[in-house]
Amino acid sequence: MTSLPILYSFRRCPYAMRARMALWISGTTCELREVKLADKPDAMLAASSKGTVPVVVLPNGEVIDESIDVMRWALSQSDPEGWLAGDDRELLEQIDGPFKHHLDRYKYWTRHDTDPGEHRAAALEILRGLDTRLAQHGQLSGPTRTLADIASFPFVRQFANHDRAWFDALDLPHLQRWLAGHLDSELFAAIMAKHSPWKPGDEVVLFQAA
C-alpha cells in the first residue's frame, strides 16, 4: 500500500479539475493516475464501482469518490487561502444540480434527445444570477476565491466553451471577467498539465504543488 493518497483523474473532467485544484492549493501530494475513460483501470473500479473520476484512495484504504468531498477533505488538511469559508452549499447544489442538468442537455443534446436551446436558456438564467452576485464582491463568496468559485468555474468554462463566440457576446461582464481570471490563473495552469494514461507497473507520477 502506498504512503501517499492515490488520485484517479481525467484531465478534462470538470469534477476532477476542481478536486485537483483543492488538492494543489492544500499542498496535498498524491500519486496521480490519469484515467482513459474508454479503458478504466481495474484498480480504480475496485476502489469505486461508480467508475467516475475523481477517486482518491487514502493510505488507510478509505475511498473518497465525490469531487466536493475530495475538496473538503483536502482543505480540512490545509486551507491556506481560507476556501472553506466559501463552502456555500446552496450555491453548490445549484451548480451540481440544475445547472449541470441543463449544461449536459445543451452540450450533449443528441445523447439526451432534448432541445438544446431550451436548456441553454435555462442554464443562462442561472449564470445571470451568478453575474449579479459577482457584481457585489468580484468572487462568489467575497473578494477572494474560495471553494464556491473553484467548484463552480470548471462547469461555467464548459458551458462557455461550447459556443464561445455566443458566450462572449452576452451581457455578463462580471461573470466573463471572473471566468477569464480563473482560466488565466497559475493554479489552473498548474493542474492542467498533460499526463499519459496510467497502467499498472508504470513509474509513479506525483501530483504536488511546486
N, C-alpha and C positions, 0 to 999 in steps of 0.2 A: 504494500500500500504506500502511495507517495506521501511525502511530508507536506506537500502543497495541495491546496484545492485544485481540482481539475475543472476547467471551464470548457464545455462543448458550446461552440458558437458558429454562426454563419455571418460572414462579413456584412452582407447587405440586409439582413433581417432587422427591422426597427426594434423589435423586442430585445434582440441581442445587443444592438447598439447601445440602448440605454443601460443595460446591465453592465456592458464593458466600461461605459463612462463612469458609473458609480464605483466599479472595482478600481479603475485607474485613479480617480481622484482620492479614493480612500487609501491608496498605496498598497492595496492587496495584490500580492504576487500570486499568479496562478500558472498551472500548466495548461497552455492553450491547445485545444484540439479543434481545429477548423473542420466543419462538417460539410460534406457534399450531400445535399438534401435528397438526391436521387439514389444515394448509396450510404445510408446512415449506418454508422458503426455499431456493431453488436454491443459493445461496451456501453454506449450511450443508451441504447434501447433497454439494456438490462438495468441500468440505473433509473430510467424513467420511461415507462411504456407509452407516454404521450407522443414521443418521437418528435418533439419540437424543441427548438433552442430558445433561450439559453438553458443549459443544465449545469449546475455546479454540484460537484461531489466533494464534500469536505473530507479531510484526512480521517475523521472518525467514522466515515461511511454515510453520514447524513446527506440527503439529496435535497437541493433547492431547485425547483424546476418552473417557477413562475418569475418572470423578469422583475416585477415590482418587489417580490420577496428577496431576490438576489440584491437589488439595490438597497433595500432596508437592512439586509444582513451586512453588506459591505460597509454601509455608513454607520452601523452600530459598532463596528470595529474601530473606525476612524472617520471623522466627519470634519475635515479641516476648514471647509467653507461654510459649514452650517446648513447643509442641504436639507436635513431633516426638519428644519423649521418651516420648510415649504412642502411638507408632506400633506398636500391638500387632497384628501380622499374623495371629496365630492367632485373635484375637477378631474382627478384621475379616473374615476368611474365614468365620467362623461367621455373622456378620450378613449378609454379601453372599451366602452360600451357603444353608445350611439354613434360617435364619430368613426370608430373603426368599422362599425356595421355599414355605414354609408360609404366610407372610403373603399371598402372591398367591393361594393356593388357598383361603384363608379369606375374603379380601375379594372376590375375583373368582371365586367357586366356580362360577357358572353358565358362565363362559367356559372354565373348566378341567374342568367336569363332575366335580367332586370333592365329598367330604363335608366341608363347612366346619367341622363340629365336630371332626373328626379332626385337621385341620390347625391349628385354633385351639389344641387341646390340646398339639400338638407344639411350636408356637411358644411357648406359655406355659411349657413346661418350660425353654426357653432363657432366657426372661425371669426365671424363678425363679433361674437361675444368675447372672444379672446382679444381681438383688436381693441375693443373698448376697455378691457381690463388692462392691457399693456399700456394704454394711454396714460394710466394713472402713475405708474412707477417705472416702466421700462421692462420689467420682468414680471412673471405671472404672480409671484408672491412677494413682491417688493422690489427694491432697487438692484438686487444682485441675483444671480442664477441660483436656483435651488432644485430640489427633486422635481417639483412641478414642471419646471422648464425642461429639464433633461429628459424626463419621462415622456413629455409631450412632443418635443420638436422632431424626433425621427418620423413621427406619423404625419405631422404637418409637412415635413420635407417630402414624404412620399406623395401626398396629395398635390403639392405644388409641382413636383417633377412630372406628373402625369400629363400636364399641358402647361408648360412653364410660361409660354407667351401669354396665355389667357390669365394665368395666376398673376403674373407681373403687372398686368393691366388693371387689376382690381383696385378698388379704393380701400385698401387695407394697409395704410402706411406704417402703422405701429407693428403689426404682425410681420410685414415684409422686412422691416428693419431688424426686428427680433430674430427672424429666421436667418437672415443674412449674417447676423452677428454670431449665431451658434454654428453655422456652417463654416465660417471663417476662423473659428476658434482653434487654438493649439490643441485643446482637448479632443475635439472631433477629428482633427488630422491624425492625432496620435493613435486613436482607437480604430482607425480605418486602414491601417497597414495591411497589405495582402499577404496571405499565407496559403500554402498548398494544403489540400485536404489531408487530414491525419489518417495514418494507418498504424495498426499495432506493430511495434518494433521500431517506429520512427524515433529519431532523436527528439528529446524533449524541447518544446518551444515555450519560452517563458513569456507570459503577458505581465508586464510590470511597468510602472511609471519610470521614466528616465531619471 
